[in-house]
């Protein structure tokens, strides 16, 4: 039985080292890699999204101005309503 305990101790010591090393290897092995084409495509999409956001902000500003203009028209006294 003494030999079994020594073998078990060696196996356990090996596993203590092997498990973290295999985990780090798997982490880098399965990590998604981005090619330069993917990065360029992502940058192009971000640029397009930024342009769209600027257009939406400008449209929102125009809508607010139109809403304020309409509110001022409704507040103005109408004068002769019966003609």
N, CA, C and O atoms as CSV, one atom per row, in Angstrom:
chain,resi,resn,atom,element,x,y,z
A,1,UNK,N,N,0.804,-1.199,0.000
A,1,UNK,CA,C,0.000,0.000,0.000
A,1,UNK,C,C,0.845,1.260,0.000
A,1,UNK,O,O,0.362,2.307,-0.430
A,2,UNK,N,N,2.066,1.206,0.456
A,2,UNK,CA,C,2.940,2.379,0.485
A,2,UNK,C,C,3.209,2.899,-0.905
A,2,UNK,O,O,3.313,4.111,-1.094
A,3,UNK,N,N,3.327,2.011,-1.899
A,3,UNK,CA,C,3.578,2.425,-3.276
A,3,UNK,C,C,2.393,3.165,-3.864
A,3,UNK,O,O,2.562,4.105,-4.642
A,4,UNK,N,N,1.197,2.741,-3.493
A,4,UNK,CA,C,-0.027,3.392,-3.997
A,4,UNK,C,C,-0.102,4.835,-3.500
A,4,UNK,O,O,-0.484,5.718,-4.268
A,5,UNK,N,N,0.240,5.096,-2.275
A,5,UNK,CA,C,0.191,6.437,-1.706
A,5,UNK,C,C,1.208,7.346,-2.393
A,5,UNK,O,O,0.932,8.522,-2.630
A,6,UNK,N,N,2.380,6.802,-2.711
A,6,UNK,CA,C,3.394,7.605,-3.396
A,6,UNK,C,C,2.948,7.949,-4.818
A,6,UNK,O,O,3.131,9.074,-5.284
A,7,UNK,N,N,2.364,6.967,-5.494
A,7,UNK,CA,C,1.892,7.210,-6.856
A,7,UNK,C,C,0.759,8.243,-6.834
A,7,UNK,O,O,0.708,9.139,-7.677
A,8,UNK,N,N,-0.139,8.106,-5.868
A,8,UNK,CA,C,-1.237,9.055,-5.738
A,8,UNK,C,C,-0.707,10.455,-5.451
A,8,UNK,O,O,-1.234,11.424,-5.997
A,9,UNK,N,N,0.313,10.592,-4.617
A,9,UNK,CA,C,0.898,11.899,-4.304
A,9,UNK,C,C,1.529,12.521,-5.545
A,9,UNK,O,O,1.398,13.724,-5.772
A,10,UNK,N,N,2.211,11.710,-6.345
A,10,UNK,CA,C,2.842,12.227,-7.566
A,10,UNK,C,C,1.770,12.675,-8.564
A,10,UNK,O,O,1.897,13.728,-9.188
A,11,UNK,N,N,0.713,11.866,-8.710
A,11,UNK,CA,C,-0.364,12.228,-9.634
A,11,UNK,C,C,-1.046,13.511,-9.177
A,11,UNK,O,O,-1.314,14.389,-9.997
A,12,UNK,N,N,-1.327,13.634,-7.896
A,12,UNK,CA,C,-1.977,14.844,-7.381
A,12,UNK,C,C,-1.081,16.070,-7.569
A,12,UNK,O,O,-1.566,17.139,-7.938
A,13,UNK,N,N,0.209,15.923,-7.319
A,13,UNK,CA,C,1.139,17.040,-7.511
A,13,UNK,C,C,1.180,17.440,-8.983
A,13,UNK,O,O,1.229,18.628,-9.304
A,14,UNK,N,N,1.161,16.466,-9.864
A,14,UNK,CA,C,1.156,16.760,-11.300
A,14,UNK,C,C,-0.117,17.474,-11.713
A,14,UNK,O,O,-0.076,18.397,-12.526
A,15,UNK,N,N,-1.258,17.051,-11.156
A,15,UNK,CA,C,-2.532,17.695,-11.485
A,15,UNK,C,C,-2.594,19.130,-10.964
A,15,UNK,O,O,-3.207,19.996,-11.588
A,16,UNK,N,N,-1.962,19.375,-9.827
A,16,UNK,CA,C,-1.950,20.733,-9.272
A,16,UNK,C,C,-1.251,21.693,-10.232
A,16,UNK,O,O,-1.620,22.864,-10.318
A,17,UNK,N,N,-0.265,21.213,-10.936
A,17,UNK,CA,C,0.443,22.040,-11.906
A,17,UNK,C,C,-0.262,22.012,-13.260
A,17,UNK,O,O,-0.371,23.045,-13.922
A,18,UNK,N,N,-0.736,20.851,-13.674
A,18,UNK,CA,C,-1.291,20.673,-15.008
A,18,UNK,C,C,-2.625,21.390,-15.209
A,18,UNK,O,O,-2.868,21.931,-16.288
A,19,UNK,N,N,-3.473,21.408,-14.219
A,19,UNK,CA,C,-4.805,22.002,-14.372
A,19,UNK,C,C,-4.727,23.516,-14.653
A,19,UNK,O,O,-5.353,23.971,-15.610
A,20,UNK,N,N,-3.999,24.301,-13.874
A,20,UNK,CA,C,-3.926,25.738,-14.203
A,20,UNK,C,C,-3.255,26.005,-15.556
A,20,UNK,O,O,-3.676,26.894,-16.296
A,21,UNK,N,N,-2.211,25.233,-15.872
A,21,UNK,CA,C,-1.520,25.431,-17.144
A,21,UNK,C,C,-2.460,25.117,-18.306
A,21,UNK,O,O,-2.498,25.858,-19.288
A,22,UNK,N,N,-3.215,24.031,-18.203
A,22,UNK,CA,C,-4.145,23.690,-19.280
A,22,UNK,C,C,-5.272,24.722,-19.367
A,22,UNK,O,O,-5.764,25.002,-20.460
A,23,UNK,N,N,-5.680,25.281,-18.247
A,23,UNK,CA,C,-6.703,26.320,-18.264
A,23,UNK,C,C,-6.227,27.575,-18.967
A,23,UNK,O,O,-6.968,28.158,-19.759
A,24,UNK,N,N,-5.010,27.999,-18.695
A,24,UNK,CA,C,-4.468,29.173,-19.382
A,24,UNK,C,C,-4.287,28.904,-20.865
A,24,UNK,O,O,-4.556,29.774,-21.693
A,25,UNK,N,N,-3.837,27.717,-21.203
A,25,UNK,CA,C,-3.663,27.363,-22.612
A,25,UNK,C,C,-5.006,27.394,-23.328
A,25,UNK,O,O,-5.110,27.937,-24.428
A,26,UNK,N,N,-6.026,26.822,-22.719
A,26,UNK,CA,C,-7.349,26.806,-23.327
A,26,UNK,C,C,-7.899,28.226,-23.465
A,26,UNK,O,O,-8.580,28.542,-24.441
A,27,UNK,N,N,-7.603,29.068,-22.494
A,27,UNK,CA,C,-8.100,30.446,-22.544
A,27,UNK,C,C,-7.565,31.175,-23.773
A,27,UNK,O,O,-8.310,31.864,-24.470
A,28,UNK,N,N,-6.274,31.019,-24.031
A,28,UNK,CA,C,-5.688,31.692,-25.185
A,28,UNK,C,C,-5.976,30.958,-26.490
A,28,UNK,O,O,-6.021,31.575,-27.554
A,29,UNK,N,N,-6.168,29.655,-26.411
A,29,UNK,CA,C,-6.453,28.872,-27.605
A,29,UNK,C,C,-7.838,29.181,-28.157
A,29,UNK,O,O,-8.011,29.280,-29.372
A,30,UNK,N,N,-8.814,29.333,-27.288
A,30,UNK,CA,C,-10.187,29.550,-27.723
A,30,UNK,C,C,-10.577,31.026,-27.784
A,30,UNK,O,O,-11.730,31.351,-28.071
A,31,UNK,N,N,-9.640,31.906,-27.521
A,31,UNK,CA,C,-9.906,33.335,-27.581
A,31,UNK,C,C,-10.129,33.729,-29.045
A,31,UNK,O,O,-9.319,33.389,-29.908
A,32,UNK,N,N,-11.222,34.444,-29.325
A,32,UNK,CA,C,-11.473,34.814,-30.726
A,32,UNK,C,C,-10.423,35.802,-31.226
A,32,UNK,O,O,-10.040,36.738,-30.525
A,33,UNK,N,N,-9.985,35.576,-32.414
A,33,UNK,CA,C,-8.987,36.461,-33.013
A,33,UNK,C,C,-9.670,37.321,-34.062
A,33,UNK,O,O,-10.556,36.855,-34.778
A,34,UNK,N,N,-9.261,38.554,-34.148
A,34,UNK,CA,C,-9.811,39.484,-35.123
A,34,UNK,C,C,-8.775,39.711,-36.218
A,34,UNK,O,O,-7.619,40.035,-35.945
A,35,UNK,N,N,-9.204,39.539,-37.437
A,35,UNK,CA,C,-8.302,39.808,-38.547
A,35,UNK,C,C,-8.364,41.294,-38.864
A,35,UNK,O,O,-9.307,41.970,-38.455
A,36,UNK,N,N,-7.375,41.813,-39.586
A,36,UNK,CA,C,-7.400,43.237,-39.951
A,36,UNK,C,C,-8.648,43.609,-40.757
A,36,UNK,O,O,-9.134,44.736,-40.665
A,37,UNK,N,N,-9.159,42.674,-41.537
A,37,UNK,CA,C,-10.377,42.948,-42.310
A,37,UNK,C,C,-11.553,43.156,-41.355
A,37,UNK,O,O,-12.351,44.073,-41.545
A,38,UNK,N,N,-11.662,42.308,-40.328
A,38,UNK,CA,C,-12.735,42.453,-39.349
A,38,UNK,C,C,-12.634,43.797,-38.631
A,38,UNK,O,O,-13.645,44.466,-38.413
A,39,UNK,N,N,-11.424,44.186,-38.268
A,39,UNK,CA,C,-11.228,45.445,-37.548
A,39,UNK,C,C,-11.609,46.622,-38.440
A,39,UNK,O,O,-12.251,47.566,-37.981
A,40,UNK,N,N,-11.219,46.571,-39.711
A,40,UNK,CA,C,-11.572,47.651,-40.637
A,40,UNK,C,C,-13.080,47.725,-40.823
A,40,UNK,O,O,-13.645,48.815,-40.903
A,41,UNK,N,N,-13.727,46.578,-40.892
A,41,UNK,CA,C,-15.181,46.549,-41.058
A,41,UNK,C,C,-15.875,47.126,-39.821
A,41,UNK,O,O,-16.856,47.860,-39.943
A,42,UNK,N,N,-15.373,46.799,-38.651
A,42,UNK,CA,C,-15.945,47.323,-37.409
A,42,UNK,C,C,-15.761,48.839,-37.346
A,42,UNK,O,O,-16.673,49.560,-36.942
A,43,UNK,N,N,-14.580,49.324,-37.746
A,43,UNK,CA,C,-14.344,50.768,-37.745
A,43,UNK,C,C,-15.270,51.475,-38.731
A,43,UNK,O,O,-15.764,52.567,-38.451
A,44,UNK,N,N,-15.501,50.854,-39.877
A,44,UNK,CA,C,-16.410,51.429,-40.866
A,44,UNK,C,C,-17.832,51.504,-40.300
A,44,UNK,O,O,-18.520,52.509,-40.478
A,45,UNK,N,N,-18.264,50.451,-39.626
A,45,UNK,CA,C,-19.596,50.447,-39.025
A,45,UNK,C,C,-19.710,51.506,-37.933
A,45,UNK,O,O,-20.743,52.164,-37.815
A,46,UNK,N,N,-18.649,51.677,-37.130
A,46,UNK,CA,C,-18.675,52.702,-36.083
A,46,UNK,C,C,-18.757,54.100,-36.687
A,46,UNK,O,O,-19.454,54.965,-36.157
A,47,UNK,N,N,-18.055,54.323,-37.784
A,47,UNK,CA,C,-18.117,55.616,-38.456
A,47,UNK,C,C,-19.526,55.875,-38.972
A,47,UNK,O,O,-20.050,56.980,-38.834
A,48,UNK,N,N,-20.133,54.859,-39.565
A,48,UNK,CA,C,-21.496,54.990,-40.066
A,48,UNK,C,C,-22.477,55.281,-38.925
A,48,UNK,O,O,-23.364,56.124,-39.060
A,49,UNK,N,N,-22.312,54.585,-37.816
A,49,UNK,CA,C,-23.179,54.821,-36.662
A,49,UNK,C,C,-23.006,56.234,-36.112
A,49,UNK,O,O,-23.981,56.867,-35.707
A,50,UNK,N,N,-21.776,56.729,-36.097
A,50,UNK,CA,C,-21.532,58.087,-35.616
A,50,UNK,C,C,-22.211,59.106,-36.530
A,50,UNK,O,O,-22.787,60.084,-36.053
A,51,UNK,N,N,-22.144,58.877,-37.847
A,51,UNK,CA,C,-22.809,59.782,-38.790
A,51,UNK,C,C,-24.324,59.755,-38.593
A,51,UNK,O,O,-24.977,60.798,-38.614
A,52,UNK,N,N,-24.869,58.571,-38.405
A,52,UNK,CA,C,-26.306,58.454,-38.190
A,52,UNK,C,C,-26.729,59.145,-36.897
A,52,UNK,O,O,-27.786,59.774,-36.838
A,53,UNK,N,N,-25.904,59.025,-35.872
A,53,UNK,CA,C,-26.211,59.676,-34.595
A,53,UNK,C,C,-26.210,61.185,-34.762
A,53,UNK,O,O,-27.067,61.865,-34.198
A,54,UNK,N,N,-25.267,61.723,-35.524
A,54,UNK,CA,C,-25.223,63.170,-35.767
A,54,UNK,C,C,-26.455,63.620,-36.550
A,54,UNK,O,O,-27.027,64.669,-36.257
A,55,UNK,N,N,-26.864,62.831,-37.544
A,55,UNK,CA,C,-28.058,63.170,-38.316
A,55,UNK,C,C,-29.305,63.158,-37.432
A,55,UNK,O,O,-30.161,64.034,-37.551
A,56,UNK,N,N,-29.407,62.167,-36.549
A,56,UNK,CA,C,-30.553,62.101,-35.643
A,56,UNK,C,C,-30.568,63.278,-34.673
A,56,UNK,O,O,-31.628,63.818,-34.359
A,57,UNK,N,N,-29.390,63.669,-34.202
A,57,UNK,CA,C,-29.312,64.808,-33.286
A,57,UNK,C,C,-29.756,66.087,-33.999
A,57,UNK,O,O,-30.465,66.908,-33.417
A,58,UNK,N,N,-29.338,66.259,-35.271
A,58,UNK,CA,C,-29.743,67.438,-36.031
A,58,UNK,C,C,-31.252,67.427,-36.287
A,58,UNK,O,O,-31.910,68.463,-36.191
A,59,UNK,N,N,-31.789,66.264,-36.609
A,59,UNK,CA,C,-33.234,66.146,-36.847
A,59,UNK,C,C,-34.015,66.459,-35.568
A,59,UNK,O,O,-35.038,67.142,-35.614
A,60,UNK,N,N,-33.536,65.967,-34.445
A,60,UNK,CA,C,-34.184,66.250,-33.165
A,60,UNK,C,C,-34.178,67.751,-32.874
A,60,UNK,O,O,-35.165,68.304,-32.389
A,61,UNK,N,N,-33.060,68.397,-33.176
A,61,UNK,CA,C,-32.969,69.845,-32.970
A,61,UNK,C,C,-33.991,70.575,-33.840
A,61,UNK,O,O,-34.664,71.492,-33.371
A,62,UNK,N,N,-34.109,70.165,-35.117
A,62,UNK,CA,C,-35.086,70.791,-36.011
A,62,UNK,C,C,-36.511,70.550,-35.517
A,62,UNK,O,O,-37.355,71.443,-35.590
A,63,UNK,N,N,-36.776,69.357,-35.020
A,63,UNK,CA,C,-38.120,69.067,-34.507
A,63,UNK,C,C,-38.447,69.915,-33.280
A,63,UNK,O,O,-39.576,70.381,-33.127
A,64,UNK,N,N,-37.475,70.111,-32.422
A,64,UNK,CA,C,-37.704,70.957,-31.245
A,64,UNK,C,C,-37.987,72.393,-31.661
A,64,UNK,O,O,-38.862,73.051,-31.097
A,65,UNK,N,N,-37.235,72.879,-32.661
A,65,UNK,CA,C,-37.480,74.246,-33.134
A,65,UNK,C,C,-38.878,74.362,-33.722
A,65,UNK,O,O,-39.567,75.352,-33.476
A,66,UNK,N,N,-39.309,73.372,-34.494
A,66,UNK,CA,C,-40.645,73.400,-35.089
A,66,UNK,C,C,-41.715,73.351,-34.004
A,66,UNK,O,O,-42.734,74.034,-34.101
A,67,UNK,N,N,-41.487,72.551,-32.980
A,67,UNK,CA,C,-42.454,72.455,-31.888
A,67,UNK,C,C,-42.558,73.784,-31.140
A,67,UNK,O,O,-43.658,74.215,-30.794
A,68,UNK,N,N,-41.439,74.424,-30.892
A,68,UNK,CA,C,-41.453,75.724,-30.219
A,68,UNK,C,C,-42.160,76.775,-31.088
A,68,UNK,O,O,-42.907,77.608,-30.574
A,69,UNK,N,N,-41.920,76.732,-32.401
A,69,UNK,CA,C,-42.574,77.668,-33.308
A,69,UNK,C,C,-44.092,77.483,-33.286
A,69,UNK,O,O,-44.844,78.457,-33.229
A,70,UNK,N,N,-44.529,76.235,-33.330
A,70,UNK,CA,C,-45.960,75.959,-33.287
A,70,UNK,C,C,-46.569,76.399,-31.961
A,70,UNK,O,O,-47.689,76.908,-31.927
A,71,UNK,N,N,-45.837,76.203,-30.876
A,71,UNK,CA,C,-46.343,76.631,-29.568
A,71,UNK,C,C,-46.501,78.152,-29.532
A,71,UNK,O,O,-47.467,78.663,-28.965
A,72,UNK,N,N,-45.547,78.879,-30.142
A,72,UNK,CA,C,-45.661,80.346,-30.176
A,72,UNK,C,C,-46.843,80.780,-31.038
A,72,UNK,O,O,-47.519,81.756,-30.716
A,73,UNK,N,N,-47.096,80.060,-32.133
A,73,UNK,CA,C,-48.252,80.390,-32.977
A,73,UNK,C,C,-49.560,80.190,-32.226
A,73,UNK,O,O,-50.486,80.988,-32.366
A,74,UNK,N,N,-49.638,79.135,-31.434
A,74,UNK,CA,C,-50.866,78.868,-30.683
A,74,UNK,C,C,-51.074,79.871,-29.549
A,74,UNK,O,O,-52.214,80.139,-29.170
A,75,UNK,N,N,-49.996,80.427,-29.006
A,75,UNK,CA,C,-50.097,81.380,-27.918
A,75,UNK,C,C,-50.497,82.763,-28.422
A,75,UNK,O,O,-51.063,83.547,-27.660
A,76,UNK,N,N,-50.218,83.085,-29.688
A,76,UNK,CA,C,-50.482,84.403,-30.237
A,76,UNK,C,C,-51.990,84.646,-30.302
A,76,UNK,O,O,-52.736,83.765,-30.731
A,77,UNK,N,N,-52.450,85.835,-29.881
A,77,UNK,CA,C,-53.880,86.129,-30.009
A,77,UNK,C,C,-54.282,86.184,-31.477
A,77,UNK,O,O,-53.553,86.707,-32.319
A,78,UNK,N,N,-55.460,85.631,-31.766
A,78,UNK,CA,C,-55.878,85.484,-33.152
A,78,UNK,C,C,-56.536,86.741,-33.724
A,78,UNK,O,O,-56.568,86.880,-34.946
A,79,UNK,N,N,-57.046,87.636,-32.939
A,79,UNK,CA,C,-57.667,88.836,-33.458
A,79,UNK,C,C,-59.074,88.580,-33.921
A,79,UNK,O,O,-59.893,88.098,-33.138
A,80,UNK,N,N,-59.391,88.883,-35.172
A,80,UNK,CA,C,-60.745,88.709,-35.711
A,80,UNK,C,C,-60.926,87.262,-36.164
A,80,UNK,O,O,-60.392,86.832,-37.187
A,81,UNK,N,N,-61.694,86.536,-35.368
A,81,UNK,CA,C,-61.923,85.143,-35.724
A,81,UNK,C,C,-63.203,84.982,-36.545
A,81,UNK,O,O,-63.361,83.997,-37.266
A,82,UNK,N,N,-64.094,85.927,-36.437
A,82,UNK,CA,C,-65.351,85.846,-37.200
A,82,UNK,C,C,-65.323,86.869,-38.316
A,82,UNK,O,O,-65.398,88.071,-38.059
A,83,UNK,N,N,-65.220,86.427,-39.494
A,83,UNK,CA,C,-65.214,87.337,-40.629
A,83,UNK,C,C,-66.367,87.124,-41.530
A,83,UNK,O,O,-66.501,87.819,-42.537
